[in-house]
Amino acid sequence: MQLIYFASVREQIGLSEEDYDLPFGVSTVEALLDTLRARGPQYASALVAGTKLKVAVNQEHARLDAPVTNQDEVAIFPPVTGG
């Protein structure tokens, strides 16, 4: 799986992208985010549960219950703010 991080998520994690092997049993965006948060404090901070992160799977907006596989590209964006 290819993970791509944008804006403040990228800054907090310290990576713009990475290859990631999806753990056994992880099959949704929400489960993926949960496993990423468990990787360490920088991930937990960047991917705070309950925030309205935006996620795209294979360049299409995806809900938390969307399926993911090791062949997917997953992009993670911080909540959108306007002004």
N, C-alpha and C positions, 0 to 999 in steps of 0.2 A: 504494500500500500504506500502511496505517496501522500504525505501530509504537507500542506502548505499553510503557513501562518501569515496573517496580515496585521498591519498597524500595531496597536498596543499589545496584541497577543504575541506577535513576532518579537517585539522589544522585551517583553517580560520573559519569554522562553529563551531568547537569545539565538534563535534559529529562524531562517525564513522558510526552510523546508527540510524534510527528512524522510528517509525510507523507514517504514515501520511494519513489523510482522504482527498482524492482528492475532491476539491471543485466542486460544480455543474457547469457543462458547460466546465470543463477542460478535454480535451480528447486527447491531443497530448503531445509529449515530450516538444515541444516549449512552449505550454501554461503552462505546469507544471513548467518549468524553470522560466517563467515569474511570476507565483504565489509564487514560492519560493523566488525569488529576493525581492518581496514585503514584506517578513516576517521580514526584518530588515537589518541593515547595514552589519552584518557579512555574511548574505546570498548574499546580493547584491555584496559585494566585492569578495566573493568566486566564484560567478556564473556570472561574468561580461558579459553582453550582447555583442555579437560580437566576443567573444573569441571562439576558436575551442574546446569547451568542448567535451569530448567523453561520450556517454551515452549508456548503455546496458539495454535492457528491457528483463527480464527473461533470463539473461545471453547470450543475442545475441545483437550484435552491432545494434544500432537503429539511424535512421535519425531524424531530428527535427519534421518531419511530421508523425512519427510513432505514432500509437494509444497507449494510456495507460488507464488502469482501476484500480480500488481499489484492485484488486486481484494480481496486478503485483509487481515484484521486480524490482526496478530501481536503477542502479548503475551509479554514476556520477564521472568522472575522469577529472583531469585538462588536458589542452592541452599537447600533448607529445612533449618533447624536446629531442634533440639528441646531440651527440657530439663525 
